[in-house]
Amino acid sequence: MGFFNRKKKEKPKKIPGEDEVACPNCGTLIHKDARMCYACGTMTK
Ligand SMILES: [Zn+2]
């Protein structure tokens, strides 16, 4: 039954890089030079 005791895969921690910023709307990390969030379409500038 060992297979059922395995931990679920943990999501990697989101750490903003030097060139990344979090979308103000959805929190997705996007490039700081990106004009809009690719996930939700919110304009970043
Ligand atoms: Zn977004």
mmCIF file of the protein (N, C-alpha, C, O) and its ligand, coordinates in Angstrom:
data_MODEL
# 
_entry.id   MODEL 
# 
loop_
_entity.id 
_entity.type 
_entity.pdbx_number_of_molecules 
1 polymer     1 
2 non-polymer 1 
# 
_entity_poly.entity_id                      1 
_entity_poly.type                           'polypeptide(L)' 
_entity_poly.nstd_linkage                   no 
_entity_poly.nstd_monomer                   no 
_entity_poly.pdbx_seq_one_letter_code       MGFFNRKKKEKPKKIPGEDEVACPNCGTLIHKDARMCYACGTMTK 
_entity_poly.pdbx_seq_one_letter_code_can   MGFFNRKKKEKPKKIPGEDEVACPNCGTLIHKDARMCYACGTMTK 
_entity_poly.pdbx_strand_id                 A 
# 
loop_
_entity_poly_seq.entity_id 
_entity_poly_seq.num 
_entity_poly_seq.mon_id 
_entity_poly_seq.hetero 
1 1  MET n 
1 2  GLY n 
1 3  PHE n 
1 4  PHE n 
1 5  ASN n 
1 6  ARG n 
1 7  LYS n 
1 8  LYS n 
1 9  LYS n 
1 10 GLU n 
1 11 LYS n 
1 12 PRO n 
1 13 LYS n 
1 14 LYS n 
1 15 ILE n 
1 16 PRO n 
1 17 GLY n 
1 18 GLU n 
1 19 ASP n 
1 20 GLU n 
1 21 VAL n 
1 22 ALA n 
1 23 CYS n 
1 24 PRO n 
1 25 ASN n 
1 26 CYS n 
1 27 GLY n 
1 28 THR n 
1 29 LEU n 
1 30 ILE n 
1 31 HIS n 
1 32 LYS n 
1 33 ASP n 
1 34 ALA n 
1 35 ARG n 
1 36 MET n 
1 37 CYS n 
1 38 TYR n 
1 39 ALA n 
1 40 CYS n 
1 41 GLY n 
1 42 THR n 
1 43 MET n 
1 44 THR n 
1 45 LYS n 
# 
loop_
_struct_asym.id 
_struct_asym.entity_id 
A 1 
B 2 
# 
loop_
_chem_comp.id 
_chem_comp.type 
_chem_comp.mon_nstd_flag 
ALA 'L-peptide linking' y 
ARG 'L-peptide linking' y 
ASN 'L-peptide linking' y 
ASP 'L-peptide linking' y 
CYS 'L-peptide linking' y 
GLU 'L-peptide linking' y 
GLY 'peptide linking'   y 
HIS 'L-peptide linking' y 
ILE 'L-peptide linking' y 
LEU 'L-peptide linking' y 
LYS 'L-peptide linking' y 
MET 'L-peptide linking' y 
PHE 'L-peptide linking' y 
PRO 'L-peptide linking' y 
THR 'L-peptide linking' y 
TYR 'L-peptide linking' y 
VAL 'L-peptide linking' y 
ZN  non-polymer         . 
# 
_pdbx_entity_nonpoly.entity_id   2 
_pdbx_entity_nonpoly.name        ? 
_pdbx_entity_nonpoly.comp_id     ZN 
# 
_pdbx_nonpoly_scheme.asym_id         B 
_pdbx_nonpoly_scheme.entity_id       2 
_pdbx_nonpoly_scheme.mon_id          ZN 
_pdbx_nonpoly_scheme.ndb_seq_num     1 
_pdbx_nonpoly_scheme.pdb_seq_num     101 
_pdbx_nonpoly_scheme.auth_seq_num    101 
_pdbx_nonpoly_scheme.pdb_mon_id      ZN 
_pdbx_nonpoly_scheme.auth_mon_id     ZN 
_pdbx_nonpoly_scheme.pdb_strand_id   A 
_pdbx_nonpoly_scheme.pdb_ins_code    . 
# 
loop_
_atom_site.group_PDB 
_atom_site.id 
_atom_site.type_symbol 
_atom_site.label_atom_id 
_atom_site.label_alt_id 
_atom_site.label_comp_id 
_atom_site.label_asym_id 
_atom_site.label_entity_id 
_atom_site.label_seq_id 
_atom_site.pdbx_PDB_ins_code 
_atom_site.Cartn_x 
_atom_site.Cartn_y 
_atom_site.Cartn_z 
_atom_site.occupancy 
_atom_site.B_iso_or_equiv 
_atom_site.pdbx_formal_charge 
_atom_site.auth_seq_id 
_atom_site.auth_comp_id 
_atom_site.auth_asym_id 
_atom_site.auth_atom_id 
_atom_site.pdbx_PDB_model_num 
ATOM   1   N  N  . MET A 1 1  ? 0.825  -1.210 0.000   1.00 0.00 ? 1   MET A N  1 
ATOM   2   C  CA . MET A 1 1  ? 0.000  0.000  0.000   1.00 0.00 ? 1   MET A CA 1 
ATOM   3   C  C  . MET A 1 1  ? 0.858  1.258  0.000   1.00 0.00 ? 1   MET A C  1 
ATOM   4   O  O  . MET A 1 1  ? 0.344  2.369  0.134   1.00 0.00 ? 1   MET A O  1 
ATOM   5   N  N  . GLY A 1 2  ? 2.152  1.079  -0.149  1.00 0.00 ? 2   GLY A N  1 
ATOM   6   C  CA . GLY A 1 2  ? 3.053  2.216  -0.072  1.00 0.00 ? 2   GLY A CA 1 
ATOM   7   C  C  . GLY A 1 2  ? 2.780  3.250  -1.135  1.00 0.00 ? 2   GLY A C  1 
ATOM   8   O  O  . GLY A 1 2  ? 3.017  4.442  -0.935  1.00 0.00 ? 2   GLY A O  1 
ATOM   9   N  N  . PHE A 1 3  ? 2.288  2.798  -2.248  1.00 0.00 ? 3   PHE A N  1 
ATOM   10  C  CA . PHE A 1 3  ? 2.062  3.759  -3.323  1.00 0.00 ? 3   PHE A CA 1 
ATOM   11  C  C  . PHE A 1 3  ? 1.006  4.794  -2.948  1.00 0.00 ? 3   PHE A C  1 
ATOM   12  O  O  . PHE A 1 3  ? 0.993  5.898  -3.492  1.00 0.00 ? 3   PHE A O  1 
ATOM   13  N  N  . PHE A 1 4  ? 0.139  4.443  -2.038  1.00 0.00 ? 4   PHE A N  1 
ATOM   14  C  CA . PHE A 1 4  ? -0.922 5.370  -1.678  1.00 0.00 ? 4   PHE A CA 1 
ATOM   15  C  C  . PHE A 1 4  ? -0.493 6.356  -0.598  1.00 0.00 ? 4   PHE A C  1 
ATOM   16  O  O  . PHE A 1 4  ? -1.238 7.270  -0.243  1.00 0.00 ? 4   PHE A O  1 
ATOM   17  N  N  . ASN A 1 5  ? 0.690  6.163  -0.093  1.00 0.00 ? 5   ASN A N  1 
ATOM   18  C  CA . ASN A 1 5  ? 1.166  7.048  0.973   1.00 0.00 ? 5   ASN A CA 1 
ATOM   19  C  C  . ASN A 1 5  ? 2.109  8.129  0.450   1.00 0.00 ? 5   ASN A C  1 
ATOM   20  O  O  . ASN A 1 5  ? 2.635  8.951  1.201   1.00 0.00 ? 5   ASN A O  1 
ATOM   21  N  N  . ARG A 1 6  ? 2.298  8.095  -0.848  1.00 0.00 ? 6   ARG A N  1 
ATOM   22  C  CA . ARG A 1 6  ? 3.207  9.096  -1.402  1.00 0.00 ? 6   ARG A CA 1 
ATOM   23  C  C  . ARG A 1 6  ? 2.580  10.488 -1.346  1.00 0.00 ? 6   ARG A C  1 
ATOM   24  O  O  . ARG A 1 6  ? 1.377  10.657 -1.545  1.00 0.00 ? 6   ARG A O  1 
ATOM   25  N  N  . LYS A 1 7  ? 3.405  11.452 -1.076  1.00 0.00 ? 7   LYS A N  1 
ATOM   26  C  CA . LYS A 1 7  ? 2.905  12.823 -1.012  1.00 0.00 ? 7   LYS A CA 1 
ATOM   27  C  C  . LYS A 1 7  ? 2.575  13.326 -2.413  1.00 0.00 ? 7   LYS A C  1 
ATOM   28  O  O  . LYS A 1 7  ? 3.196  12.946 -3.405  1.00 0.00 ? 7   LYS A O  1 
ATOM   29  N  N  . LYS A 1 8  ? 1.604  14.170 -2.446  1.00 0.00 ? 8   LYS A N  1 
ATOM   30  C  CA . LYS A 1 8  ? 1.270  14.783 -3.728  1.00 0.00 ? 8   LYS A CA 1 
ATOM   31  C  C  . LYS A 1 8  ? 2.380  15.743 -4.135  1.00 0.00 ? 8   LYS A C  1 
ATOM   32  O  O  . LYS A 1 8  ? 3.091  16.294 -3.294  1.00 0.00 ? 8   LYS A O  1 
ATOM   33  N  N  . LYS A 1 9  ? 2.506  15.923 -5.408  1.00 0.00 ? 9   LYS A N  1 
ATOM   34  C  CA . LYS A 1 9  ? 3.531  16.842 -5.894  1.00 0.00 ? 9   LYS A CA 1 
ATOM   35  C  C  . LYS A 1 9  ? 3.204  18.262 -5.454  1.00 0.00 ? 9   LYS A C  1 
ATOM   36  O  O  . LYS A 1 9  ? 2.094  18.758 -5.648  1.00 0.00 ? 9   LYS A O  1 
ATOM   37  N  N  . GLU A 1 10 ? 4.186  18.889 -4.865  1.00 0.00 ? 10  GLU A N  1 
ATOM   38  C  CA . GLU A 1 10 ? 3.981  20.262 -4.425  1.00 0.00 ? 10  GLU A CA 1 
ATOM   39  C  C  . GLU A 1 10 ? 4.257  21.227 -5.573  1.00 0.00 ? 10  GLU A C  1 
ATOM   40  O  O  . GLU A 1 10 ? 5.165  21.035 -6.382  1.00 0.00 ? 10  GLU A O  1 
ATOM   41  N  N  . LYS A 1 11 ? 3.446  22.253 -5.607  1.00 0.00 ? 11  LYS A N  1 
ATOM   42  C  CA . LYS A 1 11 ? 3.667  23.260 -6.642  1.00 0.00 ? 11  LYS A CA 1 
ATOM   43  C  C  . LYS A 1 11 ? 4.937  24.055 -6.320  1.00 0.00 ? 11  LYS A C  1 
ATOM   44  O  O  . LYS A 1 11 ? 5.181  24.392 -5.162  1.00 0.00 ? 11  LYS A O  1 
ATOM   45  N  N  . PRO A 1 12 ? 5.713  24.343 -7.306  1.00 0.00 ? 12  PRO A N  1 
ATOM   46  C  CA . PRO A 1 12 ? 6.915  25.143 -7.078  1.00 0.00 ? 12  PRO A CA 1 
ATOM   47  C  C  . PRO A 1 12 ? 6.558  26.522 -6.579  1.00 0.00 ? 12  PRO A C  1 
ATOM   48  O  O  . PRO A 1 12 ? 5.597  27.142 -7.034  1.00 0.00 ? 12  PRO A O  1 
ATOM   49  N  N  . LYS A 1 13 ? 7.348  26.986 -5.639  1.00 0.00 ? 13  LYS A N  1 
ATOM   50  C  CA . LYS A 1 13 ? 7.077  28.311 -5.098  1.00 0.00 ? 13  LYS A CA 1 
ATOM   51  C  C  . LYS A 1 13 ? 7.293  29.368 -6.170  1.00 0.00 ? 13  LYS A C  1 
ATOM   52  O  O  . LYS A 1 13 ? 8.248  29.325 -6.944  1.00 0.00 ? 13  LYS A O  1 
ATOM   53  N  N  . LYS A 1 14 ? 6.381  30.302 -6.181  1.00 0.00 ? 14  LYS A N  1 
ATOM   54  C  CA . LYS A 1 14 ? 6.514  31.377 -7.153  1.00 0.00 ? 14  LYS A CA 1 
ATOM   55  C  C  . LYS A 1 14 ? 7.369  32.493 -6.560  1.00 0.00 ? 14  LYS A C  1 
ATOM   56  O  O  . LYS A 1 14 ? 6.943  33.210 -5.655  1.00 0.00 ? 14  LYS A O  1 
ATOM   57  N  N  . ILE A 1 15 ? 8.530  32.616 -7.067  1.00 0.00 ? 15  ILE A N  1 
ATOM   58  C  CA . ILE A 1 15 ? 9.421  33.680 -6.608  1.00 0.00 ? 15  ILE A CA 1 
ATOM   59  C  C  . ILE A 1 15 ? 9.702  34.612 -7.775  1.00 0.00 ? 15  ILE A C  1 
ATOM   60  O  O  . ILE A 1 15 ? 10.313 34.215 -8.768  1.00 0.00 ? 15  ILE A O  1 
ATOM   61  N  N  . PRO A 1 16 ? 9.260  35.828 -7.650  1.00 0.00 ? 16  PRO A N  1 
ATOM   62  C  CA . PRO A 1 16 ? 9.486  36.774 -8.742  1.00 0.00 ? 16  PRO A CA 1 
ATOM   63  C  C  . PRO A 1 16 ? 10.964 36.956 -9.030  1.00 0.00 ? 16  PRO A C  1 
ATOM   64  O  O  . PRO A 1 16 ? 11.758 37.187 -8.119  1.00 0.00 ? 16  PRO A O  1 
ATOM   65  N  N  . GLY A 1 17 ? 11.321 36.855 -10.266 1.00 0.00 ? 17  GLY A N  1 
ATOM   66  C  CA . GLY A 1 17 ? 12.702 37.081 -10.648 1.00 0.00 ? 17  GLY A CA 1 
ATOM   67  C  C  . GLY A 1 17 ? 12.946 38.549 -10.905 1.00 0.00 ? 17  GLY A C  1 
ATOM   68  O  O  . GLY A 1 17 ? 12.046 39.376 -10.753 1.00 0.00 ? 17  GLY A O  1 
ATOM   69  N  N  . GLU A 1 18 ? 14.148 38.866 -11.291 1.00 0.00 ? 18  GLU A N  1 
ATOM   70  C  CA . GLU A 1 18 ? 14.479 40.270 -11.515 1.00 0.00 ? 18  GLU A CA 1 
ATOM   71  C  C  . GLU A 1 18 ? 13.684 40.851 -12.686 1.00 0.00 ? 18  GLU A C  1 
ATOM   72  O  O  . GLU A 1 18 ? 13.398 42.047 -12.731 1.00 0.00 ? 18  GLU A O  1 
ATOM   73  N  N  . ASP A 1 19 ? 13.346 39.998 -13.603 1.00 0.00 ? 19  ASP A N  1 
ATOM   74  C  CA . ASP A 1 19 ? 12.654 40.476 -14.801 1.00 0.00 ? 19  ASP A CA 1 
ATOM   75  C  C  . ASP A 1 19 ? 11.179 40.112 -14.793 1.00 0.00 ? 19  ASP A C  1 
ATOM   76  O  O  . ASP A 1 19 ? 10.507 40.147 -15.824 1.00 0.00 ? 19  ASP A O  1 
ATOM   77  N  N  . GLU A 1 20 ? 10.686 39.762 -13.607 1.00 0.00 ? 20  GLU A N  1 
ATOM   78  C  CA . GLU A 1 20 ? 9.292  39.350 -13.535 1.00 0.00 ? 20  GLU A CA 1 
ATOM   79  C  C  . GLU A 1 20 ? 8.535  40.181 -12.510 1.00 0.00 ? 20  GLU A C  1 
ATOM   80  O  O  . GLU A 1 20 ? 9.082  40.612 -11.495 1.00 0.00 ? 20  GLU A O  1 
ATOM   81  N  N  . VAL A 1 21 ? 7.289  40.387 -12.803 1.00 0.00 ? 21  VAL A N  1 
ATOM   82  C  CA . VAL A 1 21 ? 6.421  41.078 -11.861 1.00 0.00 ? 21  VAL A CA 1 
ATOM   83  C  C  . VAL A 1 21 ? 5.117  40.301 -11.770 1.00 0.00 ? 21  VAL A C  1 
ATOM   84  O  O  . VAL A 1 21 ? 4.743  39.591 -12.703 1.00 0.00 ? 21  VAL A O  1 
ATOM   85  N  N  . ALA A 1 22 ? 4.436  40.435 -10.659 1.00 0.00 ? 22  ALA A N  1 
ATOM   86  C  CA . ALA A 1 22 ? 3.172  39.737 -10.493 1.00 0.00 ? 22  ALA A CA 1 
ATOM   87  C  C  . ALA A 1 22 ? 2.039  40.580 -11.058 1.00 0.00 ? 22  ALA A C  1 
ATOM   88  O  O  . ALA A 1 22 ? 1.958  41.786 -10.824 1.00 0.00 ? 22  ALA A O  1 
ATOM   89  N  N  . CYS A 1 23 ? 1.184  39.926 -11.794 1.00 0.00 ? 23  CYS A N  1 
ATOM   90  C  CA . CYS A 1 23 ? 0.024  40.616 -12.340 1.00 0.00 ? 23  CYS A CA 1 
ATOM   91  C  C  . CYS A 1 23 ? -0.839 41.143 -11.186 1.00 0.00 ? 23  CYS A C  1 
ATOM   92  O  O  . CYS A 1 23 ? -1.152 40.393 -10.263 1.00 0.00 ? 23  CYS A O  1 
ATOM   93  N  N  . PRO A 1 24 ? -1.218 42.406 -11.228 1.00 0.00 ? 24  PRO A N  1 
ATOM   94  C  CA . PRO A 1 24 ? -2.027 42.994 -10.153 1.00 0.00 ? 24  PRO A CA 1 
ATOM   95  C  C  . PRO A 1 24 ? -3.418 42.388 -10.055 1.00 0.00 ? 24  PRO A C  1 
ATOM   96  O  O  . PRO A 1 24 ? -4.094 42.511 -9.034  1.00 0.00 ? 24  PRO A O  1 
ATOM   97  N  N  . ASN A 1 25 ? -3.834 41.732 -11.133 1.00 0.00 ? 25  ASN A N  1 
ATOM   98  C  CA . ASN A 1 25 ? -5.187 41.184 -11.152 1.00 0.00 ? 25  ASN A CA 1 
ATOM   99  C  C  . ASN A 1 25 ? -5.223 39.718 -10.734 1.00 0.00 ? 25  ASN A C  1 
ATOM   100 O  O  . ASN A 1 25 ? -6.030 39.327 -9.891  1.00 0.00 ? 25  ASN A O  1 
ATOM   101 N  N  . CYS A 1 26 ? -4.339 38.901 -11.330 1.00 0.00 ? 26  CYS A N  1 
ATOM   102 C  CA . CYS A 1 26 ? -4.410 37.464 -11.080 1.00 0.00 ? 26  CYS A CA 1 
ATOM   103 C  C  . CYS A 1 26 ? -3.167 36.909 -10.405 1.00 0.00 ? 26  CYS A C  1 
ATOM   104 O  O  . CYS A 1 26 ? -3.161 35.763 -9.956  1.00 0.00 ? 26  CYS A O  1 
ATOM   105 N  N  . GLY A 1 27 ? -2.109 37.719 -10.331 1.00 0.00 ? 27  GLY A N  1 
ATOM   106 C  CA . GLY A 1 27 ? -0.920 37.272 -9.623  1.00 0.00 ? 27  GLY A CA 1 
ATOM   107 C  C  . GLY A 1 27 ? 0.047  36.455 -10.439 1.00 0.00 ? 27  GLY A C  1 
ATOM   108 O  O  . GLY A 1 27 ? 1.089  36.032 -9.938  1.00 0.00 ? 27  GLY A O  1 
ATOM   109 N  N  . THR A 1 28 ? -0.288 36.229 -11.694 1.00 0.00 ? 28  THR A N  1 
ATOM   110 C  CA . THR A 1 28 ? 0.611  35.469 -12.548 1.00 0.00 ? 28  THR A CA 1 
ATOM   111 C  C  . THR A 1 28 ? 1.895  36.255 -12.789 1.00 0.00 ? 28  THR A C  1 
ATOM   112 O  O  . THR A 1 28 ? 1.868  37.462 -13.027 1.00 0.00 ? 28  THR A O  1 
ATOM   113 N  N  . LEU A 1 29 ? 3.011  35.551 -12.723 1.00 0.00 ? 29  LEU A N  1 
ATOM   114 C  CA . LEU A 1 29 ? 4.272  36.218 -12.974 1.00 0.00 ? 29  LEU A CA 1 
ATOM   115 C  C  . LEU A 1 29 ? 4.448  36.442 -14.459 1.00 0.00 ? 29  LEU A C  1 
ATOM   116 O  O  . LEU A 1 29 ? 4.407  35.507 -15.258 1.00 0.00 ? 29  LEU A O  1 
ATOM   117 N  N  . ILE A 1 30 ? 4.639  37.673 -14.804 1.00 0.00 ? 30  ILE A N  1 
ATOM   118 C  CA . ILE A 1 30 ? 4.836  38.015 -16.199 1.00 0.00 ? 30  ILE A CA 1 
ATOM   119 C  C  . ILE A 1 30 ? 6.085  38.862 -16.338 1.00 0.00 ? 30  ILE A C  1 
ATOM   120 O  O  . ILE A 1 30 ? 6.549  39.449 -15.360 1.00 0.00 ? 30  ILE A O  1 
ATOM   121 N  N  . HIS A 1 31 ? 6.621  38.931 -17.511 1.00 0.00 ? 31  HIS A N  1 
ATOM   122 C  CA . HIS A 1 31 ? 7.826  39.727 -17.717 1.00 0.00 ? 31  HIS A CA 1 
ATOM   123 C  C  . HIS A 1 31 ? 7.535  41.197 -17.455 1.00 0.00 ? 31  HIS A C  1 
ATOM   124 O  O  . HIS A 1 31 ? 6.476  41.717 -17.806 1.00 0.00 ? 31  HIS A O  1 
ATOM   125 N  N  . LYS A 1 32 ? 8.491  41.840 -16.836 1.00 0.00 ? 32  LYS A N  1 
ATOM   126 C  CA . LYS A 1 32 ? 8.267  43.230 -16.437 1.00 0.00 ? 32  LYS A CA 1 
ATOM   127 C  C  . LYS A 1 32 ? 8.050  44.148 -17.633 1.00 0.00 ? 32  LYS A C  1 
ATOM   128 O  O  . LYS A 1 32 ? 7.463  45.223 -17.512 1.00 0.00 ? 32  LYS A O  1 
ATOM   129 N  N  . ASP A 1 33 ? 8.527  43.712 -18.771 1.00 0.00 ? 33  ASP A N  1 
ATOM   130 C  CA . ASP A 1 33 ? 8.359  44.526 -19.971 1.00 0.00 ? 33  ASP A CA 1 
ATOM   131 C  C  . ASP A 1 33 ? 7.092  44.171 -20.736 1.00 0.00 ? 33  ASP A C  1 
ATOM   132 O  O  . ASP A 1 33 ? 6.770  44.789 -21.751 1.00 0.00 ? 33  ASP A O  1 
ATOM   133 N  N  . ALA A 1 34 ? 6.383  43.171 -20.238 1.00 0.00 ? 34  ALA A N  1 
ATOM   134 C  CA . ALA A 1 34 ? 5.155  42.774 -20.914 1.00 0.00 ? 34  ALA A CA 1 
ATOM   135 C  C  . ALA A 1 34 ? 4.109  43.873 -20.768 1.00 0.00 ? 34  ALA A C  1 
ATOM   136 O  O  . ALA A 1 34 ? 3.944  44.452 -19.695 1.00 0.00 ? 34  ALA A O  1 
ATOM   137 N  N  . ARG A 1 35 ? 3.425  44.143 -21.836 1.00 0.00 ? 35  ARG A N  1 
ATOM   138 C  CA . ARG A 1 35 ? 2.428  45.220 -21.792 1.00 0.00 ? 35  ARG A CA 1 
ATOM   139 C  C  . ARG A 1 35 ? 1.149  44.768 -21.111 1.00 0.00 ? 35  ARG A C  1 
ATOM   140 O  O  . ARG A 1 35 ? 0.408  45.569 -20.542 1.00 0.00 ? 35  ARG A O  1 
ATOM   141 N  N  . MET A 1 36 ? 0.908  43.468 -21.181 1.00 0.00 ? 36  MET A N  1 
ATOM   142 C  CA . MET A 1 36 ? -0.301 42.969 -20.556 1.00 0.00 ? 36  MET A CA 1 
ATOM   143 C  C  . MET A 1 36 ? -0.090 41.551 -20.066 1.00 0.00 ? 36  MET A C  1 
ATOM   144 O  O  . MET A 1 36 ? 0.793  40.841 -20.548 1.00 0.00 ? 36  MET A O  1 
ATOM   145 N  N  . CYS A 1 37 ? -0.907 41.144 -19.104 1.00 0.00 ? 37  CYS A N  1 
ATOM   146 C  CA . CYS A 1 37 ? -0.823 39.796 -18.561 1.00 0.00 ? 37  CYS A CA 1 
ATOM   147 C  C  . CYS A 1 37 ? -1.316 38.809 -19.605 1.00 0.00 ? 37  CYS A C  1 
ATOM   148 O  O  . CYS A 1 37 ? -2.388 38.975 -20.186 1.00 0.00 ? 37  CYS A O  1 
ATOM   149 N  N  . TYR A 1 38 ? -0.500 37.768 -19.832 1.00 0.00 ? 38  TYR A N  1 
ATOM   150 C  CA . TYR A 1 38 ? -0.898 36.788 -20.832 1.00 0.00 ? 38  TYR A CA 1 
ATOM   151 C  C  . TYR A 1 38 ? -1.977 35.853 -20.321 1.00 0.00 ? 38  TYR A C  1 
ATOM   152 O  O  . TYR A 1 38 ? -2.610 35.129 -21.090 1.00 0.00 ? 38  TYR A O  1 
ATOM   153 N  N  . ALA A 1 39 ? -2.178 35.881 -19.004 1.00 0.00 ? 39  ALA A N  1 
ATOM   154 C  CA . ALA A 1 39 ? -3.162 34.978 -18.412 1.00 0.00 ? 39  ALA A CA 1 
ATOM   155 C  C  . ALA A 1 39 ? -4.553 35.592 -18.392 1.00 0.00 ? 39  ALA A C  1 
ATOM   156 O  O  . ALA A 1 39 ? -5.536 34.927 -18.718 1.00 0.00 ? 39  ALA A O  1 
ATOM   157 N  N  . CYS A 1 40 ? -4.634 36.863 -18.010 1.00 0.00 ? 40  CYS A N  1 
ATOM   158 C  CA . CYS A 1 40 ? -5.962 37.468 -17.859 1.00 0.00 ? 40  CYS A CA 1 
ATOM   159 C  C  . CYS A 1 40 ? -6.152 38.695 -18.747 1.00 0.00 ? 40  CYS A C  1 
ATOM   160 O  O  . CYS A 1 40 ? -7.267 39.191 -18.909 1.00 0.00 ? 40  CYS A O  1 
ATOM   161 N  N  . GLY A 1 41 ? -5.053 39.177 -19.319 1.00 0.00 ? 41  GLY A N  1 
ATOM   162 C  CA . GLY A 1 41 ? -5.178 40.289 -20.252 1.00 0.00 ? 41  GLY A CA 1 
ATOM   163 C  C  . GLY A 1 41 ? -5.147 41.660 -19.609 1.00 0.00 ? 41  GLY A C  1 
ATOM   164 O  O  . GLY A 1 41 ? -5.354 42.671 -20.281 1.00 0.00 ? 41  GLY A O  1 
ATOM   165 N  N  . THR A 1 42 ? -4.890 41.701 -18.305 1.00 0.00 ? 42  THR A N  1 
ATOM   166 C  CA . THR A 1 42 ? -4.826 43.001 -17.641 1.00 0.00 ? 42  THR A CA 1 
ATOM   167 C  C  . THR A 1 42 ? -3.606 43.792 -18.092 1.00 0.00 ? 42  THR A C  1 
ATOM   168 O  O  . THR A 1 42 ? -2.495 43.265 -18.151 1.00 0.00 ? 42  THR A O  1 
ATOM   169 N  N  . MET A 1 43 ? -3.824 45.035 -18.401 1.00 0.00 ? 43  MET A N  1 
ATOM   170 C  CA . MET A 1 43 ? -2.720 45.897 -18.779 1.00 0.00 ? 43  MET A CA 1 
ATOM   171 C  C  . MET A 1 43 ? -1.871 46.192 -17.550 1.00 0.00 ? 43  MET A C  1 
ATOM   172 O  O  . MET A 1 43 ? -2.389 46.473 -16.469 1.00 0.00 ? 43  MET A O  1 
ATOM   173 N  N  . THR A 1 44 ? -0.561 46.121 -17.736 1.00 0.00 ? 44  THR A N  1 
ATOM   174 C  CA . THR A 1 44 ? 0.327  46.326 -16.590 1.00 0.00 ? 44  THR A CA 1 
ATOM   175 C  C  . THR A 1 44 ? 0.897  47.734 -16.550 1.00 0.00 ? 44  THR A C  1 
ATOM   176 O  O  . THR A 1 44 ? 1.490  48.150 -15.555 1.00 0.00 ? 44  THR A O  1 
ATOM   177 N  N  . LYS A 1 45 ? 0.716  48.438 -17.610 1.00 0.00 ? 45  LYS A N  1 
ATOM   178 C  CA . LYS A 1 45 ? 1.260  49.801 -17.635 1.00 0.00 ? 45  LYS A CA 1 
ATOM   179 C  C  . LYS A 1 45 ? 0.204  50.778 -18.166 1.00 0.00 ? 45  LYS A C  1 
ATOM   180 O  O  . LYS A 1 45 ? 0.466  51.977 -18.265 1.00 0.00 ? 45  LYS A O  1 
HETATM 181 ZN ZN . ZN  B 2 .  ? -3.241 38.532 -14.920 1.00 0.00 2 101 ZN  A ZN 1 
# 
